[in-house]
Amino acid sequence: MKSFTSFAMALLVVGANAFAPSNFGVTRPSSTAMYAKYNTIEEILALFPDDKPVLINFYDSGMEDDIKNDIVTLKRVMEGRASVCSAKTQDYPELAKLWDATDVSPTMILFKDGKPVKRILGEYHFLEVSAKIGPLCE
């Protein structure tokens, strides 16, 4: 039972960071920067390394519980090949509207070299998403 409790706690810790960019090897930003709102996709893309694609997951807050585990797993599966981040459409309504990500949740857009190269609508299972973006992340 003790190992199960430890495992459950580890999942909670991993799950808490599912919707934030990975900060491995990066110094922690100031508290002001952590709560910053971004106005453009370019500002979001600038948070990640230039040498790999970035998948931005626009999702409705009502879907958060449904997709959270798959997004955590997708981040692990794509580690080293693509960065994965999420943005609630309620927090970024202008960006979601600009990128036509308000009607279907989630709407995922893969950016490579700063340009959109793949759009995935309504799917969030990590196997489906990784199969669709994997070939573009080689």
Beta strands, then each sheet from edge to edge (+ up, - down):
strand 1: 54-59
strand 2: 83-88
strand 3: 107-112
strand 4: 115-121
sheet 1: 2+ 1+ 3- 4+
end
